[in-house]
Amino acid sequence: MTEHSIPVASALTGWRKSTFSGPEADSCVEVLDAHPAGVPVRDSKQPHGPALVFPRGSWAAFTAAVKDGTLPS
């Protein structure tokens, strides 16, 4: 079974702020590289809360669409 969430994201180390997060300290998305289940993503305001885990291909497609401005609204 594939892991879709991590209940307590602070149990993992190595989080980094997304380069596409805004400059405001309270509106950051953090990601974790090299997790075996995919790409965990969490809200920096809730470091002890859950993280969602996305399949690597889906995350790559999402970030590519954000970068090139083709993400549908």
Secondary structure, 3 states (H helix, E strand, C coil): CCCCEECCHHHCCCCEECCCCCCCCCCCEEECCCECCEEEEEECCCCCCCEEEECHHHHHHHHHHHHHCCCCC
